[in-house]
Amino acid sequence: MPISALYNENLAKFGISSKSVGWKDSDSQNLRFTKLNQVFKNSDYPISINDYGSGYGAHLTNLLNEGWNISKYNAYDISQEMLEKLKENHKDLNAVEINCIQSPKISTFADYSLVSGTFNVMPNSNRQQWEENIQNQLFQLKEYSKYGFAFNLLSKYVDWEQDGLYYADPLFWFDFCKQKIAKNVVLLHDYDLYEWTIICRFNK
């Protein structure tokens, strides 16, 4: 099943819910958002965001609840239905400029970029091709992010693996980011989810 069809099906089944984007519950969803948000240096000035794989905009809600000053939010998703739900869910939000983009490629510059869970669902069984795709997307994130970006992936340190998902070696991706993306790289693998987060910051 194509990834967009998978999420459209989940949306029809669960509605605006963490389960529609593949997460167990809202608590674990917000925990991973909080880890990704550590990429920000401070909240004293308005910042613009690229959210790559935005779904229905749960991360935007989290950012606002945590008190981050968001001026512009570029929501990227391959599911038009998810983007429509995002706009519907935030229709009364006037303080933030919301830009919904149905595309697998980033084309907008922002202060920071965030990727939560987008790389977890592997569309085919070719692991090497999927890793090359992720690497290309990370280069793209670097190009379009002024101060940095953060992403997460399922950890290879698990007792079992679900078919169709990509479980990643955090050491491989830390080394890749350190050598190819940024000098300032942080690996977070100290929270109670079967995943890890990498933060890349640029000295600008």
HELIX and SHEET records of a PDB file:
HELIX    1   1 ILE A    3  PHE A   14  1                                  12    
HELIX    2   2 SER A   18  VAL A   21  5                                   4    
HELIX    3   3 SER A   26  LEU A   36  1                                  11    
HELIX    4   4 ASN A   37  VAL A   39  5                                   3    
HELIX    5   5 ALA A   58  ASN A   65  1                                   8    
HELIX    6   6 GLN A   80  ASN A   89  1                                  10    
HELIX    7   7 ARG A  127  TYR A  144  1                                  18    
HELIX    8   8 PRO A  170  LYS A  180  1                                  11    
SHEET    1   A 6 GLU A  97  GLN A 102  0                                        
SHEET    2   A 6 ILE A  70  ASP A  77  1                                        
SHEET    3   A 6 ILE A  47  TYR A  52  1                                        
SHEET    4   A 6 ALA A 110  VAL A 115  1                                        
SHEET    5   A 6 SER A 145  SER A 155  1                                        
SHEET    6   A 6 TYR A 167  ALA A 168  1                                        
SHEET    1   B 7 GLU A  97  GLN A 102  0                                        
SHEET    2   B 7 ILE A  70  ASP A  77  1                                        
SHEET    3   B 7 ILE A  47  TYR A  52  1                                        
SHEET    4   B 7 ALA A 110  VAL A 115  1                                        
SHEET    5   B 7 SER A 145  SER A 155  1                                        
SHEET    6   B 7 GLU A 195  ARG A 201 -1                                        
SHEET    7   B 7 ASN A 184  LEU A 188 -1                                        
END                                                                             
